[in-house]
């Protein structure tokens, strides 16, 4: 049975077998039986590469940070995560620089960014920003906006584009969507290129 360590674009943690292309964490989220007991422990929600400097860990070890997995970076950013400043240092600094430009801020360290992103995670009904990499939802279907098309998200990858009918809600935090508009391009799962 899969462990509850896969994050969808809504930011919810699910138990599905697919692992995706990135890992991350929000602190220690499980008990001694490896049951999910909280959605986050820290304001610092990061997304990491799957392999870094040969480090190895036993996944879902109680008392340690809980490894979370994402289909791709667009999914992780929609869920409220940011690039890790250790294993993804160049991405993290490029993200912070473009985020500052897009949001007219002068944050010099990642804790400032983490606190701001955490405040956005707690809000609903974001204004719509149609930039490549932004996630929207129609009812309970997450849709990635890419090259003018809406691609339904699944744990295994993206499905063929669909035309939304009715109201959309934006899942990607507004400050992150503005960062995409300013030039940050999140990595996407390879399935996006086979659905066009």
Buried (B, 14 or more C-beta within 10 A) or exposed (E): EEBBBBBBBBBEBBEBEEBBBBBBBBBBBBEEEBEBEEEBBEBBBBBBBEEEEEEEEEEBEEEBBBBBBBBBBBBBBBBBBBBBBEBBEEBBEBBBBBBBBBBEBEBEEBEBBBEBBBEBBEEEEBEEBBBBBBBBBBEEBBBBBBEEBBBBBBBEBBBEBEEBEEEBEBBBBBBBBBBBBBEBEBBBBEBBEEBE
